[in-house]
């Protein structure tokens, strides 16, 4: 009877193999399961990472670009033009259900909106980039998010929104982009809420 050579792995080799297998599995999880990446980012937001950089001063905006021509439509087909919202502070979040960072920041956004929605000086526009608005409606319903949902009904200047998701804008009362951030952030902080209030 012929047998092949016997290999004996050391404890160190077994440990290295196990660690490599773990990290390969983790990478695959992040690549193929969007909710896994979203969950990790959500925990980081909870721990205080990704805080928006704002100054509590209405004269210190991050841009002086006026937002013009933006037209959105709600789930019932009613259209709103950004020019109709002058005199209000407008919080805009561009997002999509297939975007893990967008999903990660949504619970904090919902909490912030819940805290501020009673203030008539604020308008919130959560603009989905999903091809079908029904997916966004279902996602909000499944997660009990009571957020005002819209889709684009026209174009917007590329210097204001380049297509990066998520992108968040704050428009001041005269229609100027006072704040712009591309990427995930936790907006449900006292500092950010005071910043919004300073723009009233």
Secondary structure, 3 states (H helix, E strand, C coil): CCCCCCCCCCHHHHHHHHHHHHHHHHHHHHHHCHHHHHHHHHHHHHCCCCECCCCCCCCCCCCCCECCCCEEEECCCCEEEHHHHCCCEEEEEEECCCCHHHHHHHHHHHHHHHHHCCCCCEEEEEEECCCCHHHHHHHHHHCCCCCCEEEECCCCCCCCCCCCCCEEEEECCCCEEEEEEECCCECCCHHHHHHHHHCC
